[in-house]
């Protein structure tokens, strides 16, 4: 399992969620679901952490 951080943004605020996923594809599905559940927010970035080093998967 790998830790993923999904960064969200809106006009008024920023937020993030953390999940542990098996694959990058699973993390992207999870990020899409979080955006759907948080009206007014959009995806800012998805970051994966492996061996203590962050890697950005997607950034908007």
PDBQT receptor file of N, H, CA, C and O in Angstrom, charges set to zero:
ATOM      1  N   UNK A   1       0.838  -1.180   0.000  1.00  0.00    +0.000 N 
ATOM      2  CA  UNK A   1       0.000   0.000   0.000  1.00  0.00    +0.000 C 
ATOM      3  C   UNK A   1       0.883   1.244   0.000  1.00  0.00    +0.000 C 
ATOM      4  O   UNK A   1       1.965   1.275   0.587  1.00  0.00    +0.000 OA
ATOM      5  N   UNK A   2       0.384   2.248  -0.671  1.00  0.00    +0.000 N 
ATOM      6  H   UNK A   2      -0.494   2.223  -1.148  1.00  0.00    +0.000 HD
ATOM      7  CA  UNK A   2       1.096   3.515  -0.783  1.00  0.00    +0.000 C 
ATOM      8  C   UNK A   2       0.187   4.628  -0.300  1.00  0.00    +0.000 C 
ATOM      9  O   UNK A   2      -1.021   4.583  -0.532  1.00  0.00    +0.000 OA
ATOM     10  N   UNK A   3       0.741   5.617   0.361  1.00  0.00    +0.000 N 
ATOM     11  H   UNK A   3       1.723   5.654   0.549  1.00  0.00    +0.000 HD
ATOM     12  CA  UNK A   3      -0.037   6.768   0.818  1.00  0.00    +0.000 C 
ATOM     13  C   UNK A   3      -0.197   7.765  -0.326  1.00  0.00    +0.000 C 
ATOM     14  O   UNK A   3       0.756   8.077  -1.038  1.00  0.00    +0.000 OA
ATOM     15  N   UNK A   4      -1.421   8.253  -0.482  1.00  0.00    +0.000 N 
ATOM     16  H   UNK A   4      -2.196   8.000   0.097  1.00  0.00    +0.000 HD
ATOM     17  CA  UNK A   4      -1.729   9.269  -1.484  1.00  0.00    +0.000 C 
ATOM     18  C   UNK A   4      -2.399  10.441  -0.784  1.00  0.00    +0.000 C 
ATOM     19  O   UNK A   4      -3.201  10.256   0.132  1.00  0.00    +0.000 OA
ATOM     20  N   UNK A   5      -2.065  11.643  -1.221  1.00  0.00    +0.000 N 
ATOM     21  H   UNK A   5      -1.414  11.794  -1.965  1.00  0.00    +0.000 HD
ATOM     22  CA  UNK A   5      -2.705  12.852  -0.714  1.00  0.00    +0.000 C 
ATOM     23  C   UNK A   5      -3.399  13.515  -1.891  1.00  0.00    +0.000 C 
ATOM     24  O   UNK A   5      -2.782  13.780  -2.922  1.00  0.00    +0.000 OA
ATOM     25  N   UNK A   6      -4.689  13.778  -1.726  1.00  0.00    +0.000 N 
ATOM     26  H   UNK A   6      -5.190  13.562  -0.888  1.00  0.00    +0.000 HD
ATOM     27  CA  UNK A   6      -5.456  14.490  -2.748  1.00  0.00    +0.000 C 
ATOM     28  C   UNK A   6      -5.672  15.906  -2.233  1.00  0.00    +0.000 C 
ATOM     29  O   UNK A   6      -6.270  16.113  -1.177  1.00  0.00    +0.000 OA
ATOM     30  N   UNK A   7      -5.183  16.868  -2.989  1.00  0.00    +0.000 N 
ATOM     31  H   UNK A   7      -4.697  16.700  -3.847  1.00  0.00    +0.000 HD
ATOM     32  CA  UNK A   7      -5.340  18.279  -2.640  1.00  0.00    +0.000 C 
ATOM     33  C   UNK A   7      -6.525  18.839  -3.408  1.00  0.00    +0.000 C 
ATOM     34  O   UNK A   7      -6.629  18.667  -4.622  1.00  0.00    +0.000 OA
ATOM     35  N   UNK A   8      -7.416  19.510  -2.689  1.00  0.00    +0.000 N 
ATOM     36  H   UNK A   8      -7.331  19.650  -1.703  1.00  0.00    +0.000 HD
ATOM     37  CA  UNK A   8      -8.599  20.120  -3.279  1.00  0.00    +0.000 C 
ATOM     38  C   UNK A   8      -8.516  21.626  -3.131  1.00  0.00    +0.000 C 
ATOM     39  O   UNK A   8      -7.865  22.135  -2.219  1.00  0.00    +0.000 OA
ATOM     40  N   UNK A   9      -9.185  22.343  -4.041  1.00  0.00    +0.000 N 
ATOM     41  H   UNK A   9      -9.714  21.929  -4.783  1.00  0.00    +0.000 HD
ATOM     42  CA  UNK A   9      -9.209  23.800  -3.935  1.00  0.00    +0.000 C 
ATOM     43  C   UNK A   9     -10.590  24.307  -4.313  1.00  0.00    +0.000 C 
ATOM     44  O   UNK A   9     -11.321  23.681  -5.080  1.00  0.00    +0.000 OA
ATOM     45  N   UNK A  10     -10.925  25.467  -3.747  1.00  0.00    +0.000 N 
ATOM     46  H   UNK A  10     -10.331  25.976  -3.123  1.00  0.00    +0.000 HD
ATOM     47  CA  UNK A  10     -12.139  26.190  -4.107  1.00  0.00    +0.000 C 
ATOM     48  C   UNK A  10     -11.801  27.671  -4.041  1.00  0.00    +0.000 C 
ATOM     49  O   UNK A  10     -10.679  28.041  -3.694  1.00  0.00    +0.000 OA
ATOM     50  N   UNK A  11     -12.758  28.509  -4.371  1.00  0.00    +0.000 N 
ATOM     51  H   UNK A  11     -13.669  28.209  -4.653  1.00  0.00    +0.000 HD
ATOM     52  CA  UNK A  11     -12.512  29.950  -4.304  1.00  0.00    +0.000 C 
ATOM     53  C   UNK A  11     -12.247  30.411  -2.875  1.00  0.00    +0.000 C 
ATOM     54  O   UNK A  11     -11.523  31.384  -2.658  1.00  0.00    +0.000 OA
ATOM     55  N   UNK A  12     -12.827  29.720  -1.906  1.00  0.00    +0.000 N 
ATOM     56  H   UNK A  12     -13.414  28.930  -2.082  1.00  0.00    +0.000 HD
ATOM     57  CA  UNK A  12     -12.748  30.175  -0.521  1.00  0.00    +0.000 C 
ATOM     58  C   UNK A  12     -11.782  29.391   0.355  1.00  0.00    +0.000 C 
ATOM     59  O   UNK A  12     -11.377  29.877   1.411  1.00  0.00    +0.000 OA
ATOM     60  N   UNK A  13     -11.408  28.197  -0.060  1.00  0.00    +0.000 N 
ATOM     61  H   UNK A  13     -11.737  27.802  -0.918  1.00  0.00    +0.000 HD
ATOM     62  CA  UNK A  13     -10.614  27.361   0.849  1.00  0.00    +0.000 C 
ATOM     63  C   UNK A  13      -9.807  26.315   0.079  1.00  0.00    +0.000 C 
ATOM     64  O   UNK A  13      -9.951  26.137  -1.130  1.00  0.00    +0.000 OA
ATOM     65  N   UNK A  14      -8.974  25.653   0.822  1.00  0.00    +0.000 N 
ATOM     66  H   UNK A  14      -8.856  25.797   1.804  1.00  0.00    +0.000 HD
ATOM     67  CA  UNK A  14      -8.228  24.502   0.309  1.00  0.00    +0.000 C 
ATOM     68  C   UNK A  14      -8.411  23.363   1.304  1.00  0.00    +0.000 C 
ATOM     69  O   UNK A  14      -8.660  23.600   2.486  1.00  0.00    +0.000 OA
ATOM     70  N   UNK A  15      -8.289  22.141   0.832  1.00  0.00    +0.000 N 
ATOM     71  H   UNK A  15      -8.086  21.949  -0.128  1.00  0.00    +0.000 HD
ATOM     72  CA  UNK A  15      -8.452  20.986   1.708  1.00  0.00    +0.000 C 
ATOM     73  C   UNK A  15      -7.616  19.839   1.152  1.00  0.00    +0.000 C 
ATOM     74  O   UNK A  15      -7.135  19.891   0.020  1.00  0.00    +0.000 OA
ATOM     75  N   UNK A  16      -7.456  18.815   1.961  1.00  0.00    +0.000 N 
ATOM     76  H   UNK A  16      -7.847  18.773   2.881  1.00  0.00    +0.000 HD
ATOM     77  CA  UNK A  16      -6.769  17.620   1.476  1.00  0.00    +0.000 C 
ATOM     78  C   UNK A  16      -7.336  16.396   2.165  1.00  0.00    +0.000 C 
ATOM     79  O   UNK A  16      -7.910  16.489   3.250  1.00  0.00    +0.000 OA
ATOM     80  N   UNK A  17      -7.171  15.267   1.536  1.00  0.00    +0.000 N 
ATOM     81  H   UNK A  17      -6.705  15.192   0.654  1.00  0.00    +0.000 HD
ATOM     82  CA  UNK A  17      -7.568  13.977   2.073  1.00  0.00    +0.000 C 
ATOM     83  C   UNK A  17      -6.409  13.016   1.860  1.00  0.00    +0.000 C 
ATOM     84  O   UNK A  17      -5.651  13.143   0.899  1.00  0.00    +0.000 OA
ATOM     85  N   UNK A  18      -6.281  12.061   2.758  1.00  0.00    +0.000 N 
ATOM     86  H   UNK A  18      -6.897  11.958   3.539  1.00  0.00    +0.000 HD
ATOM     87  CA  UNK A  18      -5.210  11.068   2.666  1.00  0.00    +0.000 C 
ATOM     88  C   UNK A  18      -5.842   9.682   2.575  1.00  0.00    +0.000 C 
ATOM     89  O   UNK A  18      -6.811   9.382   3.273  1.00  0.00    +0.000 OA
ATOM     90  N   UNK A  19      -5.286   8.850   1.713  1.00  0.00    +0.000 N 
ATOM     91  H   UNK A  19      -4.499   9.094   1.146  1.00  0.00    +0.000 HD
ATOM     92  CA  UNK A  19      -5.754   7.465   1.604  1.00  0.00    +0.000 C 
ATOM     93  C   UNK A  19      -4.568   6.552   1.333  1.00  0.00    +0.000 C 
ATOM     94  O   UNK A  19      -3.510   6.991   0.881  1.00  0.00    +0.000 OA
ATOM     95  N   UNK A  20      -4.769   5.297   1.614  1.00  0.00    +0.000 N 
ATOM     96  H   UNK A  20      -5.629   4.940   1.980  1.00  0.00    +0.000 HD
ATOM     97  CA  UNK A  20      -3.784   4.273   1.292  1.00  0.00    +0.000 C 
ATOM     98  C   UNK A  20      -4.385   3.404   0.201  1.00  0.00    +0.000 C 
ATOM     99  O   UNK A  20      -5.414   2.763   0.409  1.00  0.00    +0.000 OA
ATOM    100  N   UNK A  21      -3.748   3.382  -0.957  1.00  0.00    +0.000 N 
ATOM    101  H   UNK A  21      -2.912   3.903  -1.126  1.00  0.00    +0.000 HD
ATOM    102  CA  UNK A  21      -4.258   2.669  -2.125  1.00  0.00    +0.000 C 
ATOM    103  C   UNK A  21      -3.204   1.703  -2.654  1.00  0.00    +0.000 C 
ATOM    104  O   UNK A  21      -2.010   1.849  -2.389  1.00  0.00    +0.000 OA
ATOM    105  N   UNK A  22      -3.675   0.715  -3.407  1.00  0.00    +0.000 N 
ATOM    106  H   UNK A  22      -4.644   0.596  -3.622  1.00  0.00    +0.000 HD
ATOM    107  CA  UNK A  22      -2.780  -0.276  -4.010  1.00  0.00    +0.000 C 
ATOM    108  C   UNK A  22      -2.118   0.239  -5.282  1.00  0.00    +0.000 C 
ATOM    109  O   UNK A  22      -0.964  -0.092  -5.558  1.00  0.00    +0.000 OA
ATOM    110  N   UNK A  23      -2.846   1.058  -6.070  1.00  0.00    +0.000 N 
ATOM    111  H   UNK A  23      -3.783   1.327  -5.846  1.00  0.00    +0.000 HD
ATOM    112  CA  UNK A  23      -2.337   1.499  -7.373  1.00  0.00    +0.000 C 
ATOM    113  C   UNK A  23      -2.627   2.983  -7.593  1.00  0.00    +0.000 C 
ATOM    114  O   UNK A  23      -3.455   3.577  -6.901  1.00  0.00    +0.000 OA
ATOM    115  N   UNK A  24      -1.932   3.569  -8.568  1.00  0.00    +0.000 N 
ATOM    116  H   UNK A  24      -1.260   3.086  -9.130  1.00  0.00    +0.000 HD
ATOM    117  CA  UNK A  24      -2.208   4.956  -8.948  1.00  0.00    +0.000 C 
ATOM    118  C   UNK A  24      -3.632   5.090  -9.480  1.00  0.00    +0.000 C 
ATOM    119  O   UNK A  24      -4.304   6.086  -9.211  1.00  0.00    +0.000 OA
ATOM    120  N   UNK A  25      -4.093   4.096 -10.231  1.00  0.00    +0.000 N 
ATOM    121  H   UNK A  25      -3.547   3.287 -10.450  1.00  0.00    +0.000 HD
ATOM    122  CA  UNK A  25      -5.450   4.133 -10.786  1.00  0.00    +0.000 C 
ATOM    123  C   UNK A  25      -6.496   4.158  -9.676  1.00  0.00    +0.000 C 
ATOM    124  O   UNK A  25      -7.485   4.884  -9.771  1.00  0.00    +0.000 OA
ATOM    125  N   UNK A  26      -6.283   3.375  -8.633  1.00  0.00    +0.000 N 
ATOM    126  H   UNK A  26      -5.479   2.786  -8.556  1.00  0.00    +0.000 HD
ATOM    127  CA  UNK A  26      -7.198   3.372  -7.497  1.00  0.00    +0.000 C 
ATOM    128  C   UNK A  26      -7.198   4.739  -6.818  1.00  0.00    +0.000 C 
ATOM    129  O   UNK A  26      -8.253   5.218  -6.402  1.00  0.00    +0.000 OA
ATOM    130  N   UNK A  27      -6.047   5.366  -6.701  1.00  0.00    +0.000 N 
ATOM    131  H   UNK A  27      -5.190   4.977  -7.038  1.00  0.00    +0.000 HD
ATOM    132  CA  UNK A  27      -5.959   6.698  -6.090  1.00  0.00    +0.000 C 
ATOM    133  C   UNK A  27      -6.696   7.738  -6.932  1.00  0.00    +0.000 C 
ATOM    134  O   UNK A  27      -7.353   8.623  -6.385  1.00  0.00    +0.000 OA
ATOM    135  N   UNK A  28      -6.594   7.638  -8.246  1.00  0.00    +0.000 N 
ATOM    136  H   UNK A  28      -6.061   6.918  -8.691  1.00  0.00    +0.000 HD
ATOM    137  CA  UNK A  28      -7.304   8.575  -9.130  1.00  0.00    +0.000 C 
ATOM    138  C   UNK A  28      -8.819   8.399  -9.009  1.00  0.00    +0.000 C 
ATOM    139  O   UNK A  28      -9.557   9.385  -8.996  1.00  0.00    +0.000 OA
ATOM    140  N   UNK A  29      -9.286   7.153  -8.922  1.00  0.00    +0.000 N 
ATOM    141  H   UNK A  29      -8.687   6.352  -8.933  1.00  0.00    +0.000 HD
ATOM    142  CA  UNK A  29     -10.715   6.893  -8.722  1.00  0.00    +0.000 C 
ATOM    143  C   UNK A  29     -11.175   7.478  -7.393  1.00  0.00    +0.000 C 
ATOM    144  O   UNK A  29     -12.243   8.084  -7.309  1.00  0.00    +0.000 OA
ATOM    145  N   UNK A  30     -10.374   7.296  -6.371  1.00  0.00    +0.000 N 
ATOM    146  H   UNK A  30      -9.506   6.804  -6.440  1.00  0.00    +0.000 HD
ATOM    147  CA  UNK A  30     -10.694   7.817  -5.050  1.00  0.00    +0.000 C 
ATOM    148  C   UNK A  30     -10.757   9.340  -5.092  1.00  0.00    +0.000 C 
ATOM    149  O   UNK A  30     -11.659   9.938  -4.506  1.00  0.00    +0.000 OA
ATOM    150  N   UNK A  31      -9.803   9.972  -5.782  1.00  0.00    +0.000 N 
ATOM    151  H   UNK A  31      -9.070   9.486  -6.258  1.00  0.00    +0.000 HD
ATOM    152  CA  UNK A  31      -9.787  11.434  -5.901  1.00  0.00    +0.000 C 
ATOM    153  C   UNK A  31     -11.037  11.935  -6.610  1.00  0.00    +0.000 C 
ATOM    154  O   UNK A  31     -11.632  12.928  -6.190  1.00  0.00    +0.000 OA
ATOM    155  N   UNK A  32     -11.440  11.260  -7.681  1.00  0.00    +0.000 N 
ATOM    156  H   UNK A  32     -10.957  10.453  -8.022  1.00  0.00    +0.000 HD
ATOM    157  CA  UNK A  32     -12.662  11.644  -8.395  1.00  0.00    +0.000 C 
ATOM    158  C   UNK A  32     -13.881  11.549  -7.485  1.00  0.00    +0.000 C 
ATOM    159  O   UNK A  32     -14.760  12.410  -7.528  1.00  0.00    +0.000 OA
ATOM    160  N   UNK A  33     -13.935  10.511  -6.667  1.00  0.00    +0.000 N 
ATOM    161  H   UNK A  33     -13.221   9.812  -6.632  1.00  0.00    +0.000 HD
ATOM    162  CA  UNK A  33     -15.056  10.351  -5.738  1.00  0.00    +0.000 C 
ATOM    163  C   UNK A  33     -15.073  11.463  -4.696  1.00  0.00    +0.000 C 
ATOM    164  O   UNK A  33     -16.139  11.985  -4.369  1.00  0.00    +0.000 OA
ATOM    165  N   UNK A  34     -13.913  11.832  -4.173  1.00  0.00    +0.000 N 
ATOM    166  H   UNK A  34     -13.047  11.409  -4.438  1.00  0.00    +0.000 HD
ATOM    167  CA  UNK A  34     -13.838  12.909  -3.180  1.00  0.00    +0.000 C 
ATOM    168  C   UNK A  34     -14.320  14.221  -3.786  1.00  0.00    +0.000 C 
ATOM    169  O   UNK A  34     -15.061  14.960  -3.137  1.00  0.00    +0.000 OA
ATOM    170  N   UNK A  35     -13.918  14.524  -5.014  1.00  0.00    +0.000 N 
ATOM    171  H   UNK A  35     -13.317  13.924  -5.541  1.00  0.00    +0.000 HD
ATOM    172  CA  UNK A  35     -14.351  15.761  -5.679  1.00  0.00    +0.000 C 
ATOM    173  C   UNK A  35     -15.870  15.750  -5.851  1.00  0.00    +0.000 C 
ATOM    174  O   UNK A  35     -16.523  16.775  -5.652  1.00  0.00    +0.000 OA
ATOM    175  N   UNK A  36     -16.429  14.612  -6.214  1.00  0.00    +0.000 N 
ATOM    176  H   UNK A  36     -15.899  13.779  -6.376  1.00  0.00    +0.000 HD
ATOM    177  CA  UNK A  36     -17.881  14.493  -6.381  1.00  0.00    +0.000 C 
ATOM    178  C   UNK A  36     -18.608  14.754  -5.066  1.00  0.00    +0.000 C 
ATOM    179  O   UNK A  36     -19.691  15.339  -5.061  1.00  0.00    +0.000 OA
ATOM    180  N   UNK A  37     -18.025  14.328  -3.963  1.00  0.00    +0.000 N 
ATOM    181  H   UNK A  37     -17.146  13.853  -3.967  1.00  0.00    +0.000 HD
ATOM    182  CA  UNK A  37     -18.666  14.465  -2.651  1.00  0.00    +0.000 C 
ATOM    183  C   UNK A  37     -18.448  15.825  -1.990  1.00  0.00    +0.000 C 
ATOM    184  O   UNK A  37     -19.021  16.088  -0.933  1.00  0.00    +0.000 OA
ATOM    185  N   UNK A  38     -17.641  16.682  -2.582  1.00  0.00    +0.000 N 
ATOM    186  H   UNK A  38     -17.175  16.468  -3.440  1.00  0.00    +0.000 HD
ATOM    187  CA  UNK A  38     -17.354  17.995  -1.994  1.00  0.00    +0.000 C 
ATOM    188  C   UNK A  38     -17.702  19.102  -2.987  1.00  0.00    +0.000 C 
ATOM    189  O   UNK A  38     -16.824  19.619  -3.678  1.00  0.00    +0.000 OA
ATOM    190  N   UNK A  39     -18.992  19.467  -3.060  1.00  0.00    +0.000 N 
ATOM    191  H   UNK A  39     -19.706  19.047  -2.499  1.00  0.00    +0.000 HD
ATOM    192  CA  UNK A  39     -19.421  20.500  -4.006  1.00  0.00    +0.000 C 
ATOM    193  C   UNK A  39     -18.638  21.798  -3.811  1.00  0.00    +0.000 C 
ATOM    194  O   UNK A  39     -18.377  22.213  -2.682  1.00  0.00    +0.000 OA
ATOM    195  N   UNK A  40     -18.274  22.419  -4.903  1.00  0.00    +0.000 N 
ATOM    196  H   UNK A  40     -18.486  22.082  -5.821  1.00  0.00    +0.000 HD
ATOM    197  CA  UNK A  40     -17.535  23.673  -4.853  1.00  0.00    +0.000 C 
ATOM    198  C   UNK A  40     -16.028  23.500  -4.864  1.00  0.00    +0.000 C 
ATOM    199  O   UNK A  40     -15.294  24.475  -5.027  1.00  0.00    +0.000 OA
ATOM    200  N   UNK A  41     -15.557  22.271  -4.693  1.00  0.00    +0.000 N 
ATOM    201  H   UNK A  41     -16.153  21.479  -4.561  1.00  0.00    +0.000 HD
ATOM    202  CA  UNK A  41     -14.118  22.001  -4.720  1.00  0.00    +0.000 C 
ATOM    203  C   UNK A  41     -13.746  21.334  -6.031  1.00  0.00    +0.000 C 
ATOM    204  O   UNK A  41     -14.569  20.666  -6.656  1.00  0.00    +0.000 OA
ATOM    205  N   UNK A  42     -12.512  21.517  -6.437  1.00  0.00    +0.000 N 
ATOM    206  H   UNK A  42     -11.843  22.060  -5.929  1.00  0.00    +0.000 HD
ATOM    207  CA  UNK A  42     -11.972  20.818  -7.600  1.00  0.00    +0.000 C 
ATOM    208  C   UNK A  42     -10.609  20.255  -7.242  1.00  0.00    +0.000 C 
ATOM    209  O   UNK A  42      -9.981  20.677  -6.270  1.00  0.00    +0.000 OA
ATOM    210  N   UNK A  43     -10.167  19.312  -8.029  1.00  0.00    +0.000 N 
ATOM    211  H   UNK A  43     -10.676  18.970  -8.818  1.00  0.00    +0.000 HD
ATOM    212  CA  UNK A  43      -8.882  18.664  -7.788  1.00  0.00    +0.000 C 
ATOM    213  C   UNK A  43      -7.742  19.631  -8.075  1.00  0.00    +0.000 C 
ATOM    214  O   UNK A  43      -7.684  20.224  -9.152  1.00  0.00    +0.000 OA
ATOM    215  N   UNK A  44      -6.847  19.788  -7.126  1.00  0.00    +0.000 N 
ATOM    216  H   UNK A  44      -6.895  19.305  -6.251  1.00  0.00    +0.000 HD
ATOM    217  CA  UNK A  44      -5.658  20.622  -7.315  1.00  0.00    +0.000 C 
ATOM    218  C   UNK A  44      -4.453  19.749  -7.667  1.00  0.00    +0.000 C 
ATOM    219  O   UNK A  44      -3.666  20.097  -8.547  1.00  0.00    +0.000 OA
ATOM    220  N   UNK A  45      -4.309  18.605  -6.972  1.00  0.00    +0.000 N 
ATOM    221  H   UNK A  45      -4.948  18.322  -6.256  1.00  0.00    +0.000 HD
ATOM    222  CA  UNK A  45      -3.172  17.718  -7.233  1.00  0.00    +0.000 C 
ATOM    223  C   UNK A  45      -3.374  16.389  -6.523  1.00  0.00    +0.000 C 
ATOM    224  O   UNK A  45      -4.131  16.289  -5.557  1.00  0.00    +0.000 OA
ATOM    225  N   UNK A  46      -2.686  15.379  -7.016  1.00  0.00    +0.000 N 
ATOM    226  H   UNK A  46      -2.070  15.460  -7.801  1.00  0.00    +0.000 HD
ATOM    227  CA  UNK A  46      -2.592  14.084  -6.340  1.00  0.00    +0.000 C 
ATOM    228  C   UNK A  46      -1.112  13.828  -6.120  1.00  0.00    +0.000 C 
ATOM    229  O   UNK A  46      -0.302  13.934  -7.041  1.00  0.00    +0.000 OA
ATOM    230  N   UNK A  47      -0.772  13.490  -4.887  1.00  0.00    +0.000 N 
ATOM    231  H   UNK A  47      -1.430  13.404  -4.138  1.00  0.00    +0.000 HD
ATOM    232  CA  UNK A  47       0.631  13.244  -4.576  1.00  0.00    +0.000 C 
ATOM    233  C   UNK A  47       0.775  11.863  -3.953  1.00  0.00    +0.000 C 
ATOM    234  O   UNK A  47      -0.008  11.483  -3.082  1.00  0.00    +0.000 OA
ATOM    235  N   UNK A  48       1.770  11.118  -4.399  1.00  0.00    +0.000 N 
ATOM    236  H   UNK A  48       2.406  11.426  -5.106  1.00  0.00    +0.000 HD
ATOM    237  CA  UNK A  48       2.057   9.779  -3.883  1.00  0.00    +0.000 C 
ATOM    238  C   UNK A  48       3.327   9.874  -3.054  1.00  0.00    +0.000 C 
ATOM    239  O   UNK A  48       4.262  10.585  -3.422  1.00  0.00    +0.000 OA
ATOM    240  N   UNK A  49       3.364   9.160  -1.937  1.00  0.00    +0.000 N 
ATOM    241  H   UNK A  49       2.605   8.582  -1.637  1.00  0.00    +0.000 HD
ATOM    242  CA  UNK A  49       4.563   9.139  -1.111  1.00  0.00    +0.000 C 
ATOM    243  C   UNK A  49       5.100   7.716  -1.062  1.00  0.00    +0.000 C 
ATOM    244  O   UNK A  49       4.419   6.792  -0.617  1.00  0.00    +0.000 OA
ATOM    245  N   UNK A  50       6.332   7.559  -1.527  1.00  0.00    +0.000 N 
ATOM    246  H   UNK A  50       6.885   8.310  -1.889  1.00  0.00    +0.000 HD
ATOM    247  CA  UNK A  50       7.005   6.259  -1.476  1.00  0.00    +0.000 C 
ATOM    248  C   UNK A  50       8.346   6.450  -0.796  1.00  0.00    +0.000 C 
ATOM    249  O   UNK A  50       9.116   7.343  -1.147  1.00  0.00    +0.000 OA
ATOM    250  N   UNK A  51       8.607   5.618   0.157  1.00  0.00    +0.000 N 
ATOM    251  H   UNK A  51       7.981   4.892   0.442  1.00  0.00    +0.000 HD
ATOM    252  CA  UNK A  51       9.879   5.665   0.888  1.00  0.00    +0.000 C 
ATOM    253  C   UNK A  51      10.160   7.068   1.413  1.00  0.00    +0.000 C 
ATOM    254  O   UNK A  51      11.304   7.522   1.427  1.00  0.00    +0.000 OA
ATOM    255  N   UNK A  52       9.090   7.750   1.846  1.00  0.00    +0.000 N 
ATOM    256  H   UNK A  52       8.161   7.380   1.834  1.00  0.00    +0.000 HD
ATOM    257  CA  UNK A  52       9.249   9.076   2.430  1.00  0.00    +0.000 C 
ATOM    258  C   UNK A  52       9.470  10.191   1.429  1.00  0.00    +0.000 C 
ATOM    259  O   UNK A  52       9.709  11.332   1.825  1.00  0.00    +0.000 OA
ATOM    260  N   UNK A  53       9.396   9.886   0.124  1.00  0.00    +0.000 N 
ATOM    261  H   UNK A  53       9.202   8.959  -0.198  1.00  0.00    +0.000 HD
ATOM    262  CA  UNK A  53       9.607  10.911  -0.909  1.00  0.00    +0.000 C 
ATOM    263  C   UNK A  53       8.305  11.154  -1.659  1.00  0.00    +0.000 C 
ATOM    264  O   UNK A  53       7.734  10.214  -2.212  1.00  0.00    +0.000 OA
ATOM    265  N   UNK A  54       7.820  12.404  -1.691  1.00  0.00    +0.000 N 
ATOM    266  H   UNK A  54       8.284  13.167  -1.242  1.00  0.00    +0.000 HD
ATOM    267  CA  UNK A  54       6.587  12.697  -2.428  1.00  0.00    +0.000 C 
ATOM    268  C   UNK A  54       6.822  12.768  -3.936  1.00  0.00    +0.000 C 
ATOM    269  O   UNK A  54       7.860  13.244  -4.394  1.00  0.00    +0.000 OA
ATOM    270  N   UNK A  55       5.843  12.288  -4.694  1.00  0.00    +0.000 N 
ATOM    271  H   UNK A  55       4.999  11.902  -4.321  1.00  0.00    +0.000 HD
ATOM    272  CA  UNK A  55       5.850  12.377  -6.159  1.00  0.00    +0.000 C 
ATOM    273  C   UNK A  55       4.481  12.891  -6.588  1.00  0.00    +0.000 C 
ATOM    274  O   UNK A  55       3.466  12.335  -6.167  1.00  0.00    +0.000 OA
ATOM    275  N   UNK A  56       4.422  13.927  -7.405  1.00  0.00    +0.000 N 
ATOM    276  H   UNK A  56       5.246  14.378  -7.747  1.00  0.00    +0.000 HD
ATOM    277  CA  UNK A  56       3.148  14.448  -7.876  1.00  0.00    +0.000 C 
ATOM    278  C   UNK A  56       2.694  13.644  -9.087  1.00  0.00    +0.000 C 
ATOM    279  O   UNK A  56       3.427  13.510 -10.067  1.00  0.00    +0.000 OA
ATOM    280  N   UNK A  57       1.463  13.103  -9.008  1.00  0.00    +0.000 N 
ATOM    281  H   UNK A  57       0.868  13.212  -8.212  1.00  0.00    +0.000 HD
ATOM    282  CA  UNK A  57       0.897  12.325 -10.104  1.00  0.00    +0.000 C 
ATOM    283  C   UNK A  57       0.105  13.203 -11.057  1.00  0.00    +0.000 C 
ATOM    284  O   UNK A  57       0.178  13.041 -12.275  1.00  0.00    +0.000 OA
ATOM    285  N   UNK A  58      -0.651  14.132 -10.491  1.00  0.00    +0.000 N 
ATOM    286  H   UNK A  58      -0.710  14.263  -9.501  1.00  0.00    +0.000 HD
ATOM    287  CA  UNK A  58      -1.482  15.020 -11.302  1.00  0.00    +0.000 C 
ATOM    288  C   UNK A  58      -1.540  16.366 -10.618  1.00  0.00    +0.000 C 
ATOM    289  O   UNK A  58      -1.572  16.452  -9.390  1.00  0.00    +0.000 OA
ATOM    290  N   UNK A  59      -1.552  17.392 -11.402  1.00  0.00    +0.000 N 
ATOM    291  H   UNK A  59      -1.526  17.321 -12.399  1.00  0.00    +0.000 HD
ATOM    292  CA  UNK A  59      -1.643  18.748 -10.870  1.00  0.00    +0.000 C 
ATOM    293  C   UNK A  59      -2.475  19.574 -11.827  1.00  0.00    +0.000 C 
ATOM    294  O   UNK A  59      -2.300  19.515 -13.044  1.00  0.00    +0.000 OA
ATOM    295  N   UNK A  60      -3.393  20.354 -11.249  1.00  0.00    +0.000 N 
ATOM    296  H   UNK A  60      -3.535  20.402 -10.260  1.00  0.00    +0.000 HD
ATOM    297  CA  UNK A  60      -4.290  21.166 -12.084  1.00  0.00    +0.000 C 
ATOM    298  C   UNK A  60      -4.215  22.615 -11.681  1.00  0.00    +0.000 C 
ATOM    299  O   UNK A  60      -4.898  23.455 -12.268  1.00  0.00    +0.000 OA
TER     300      UNK A  60
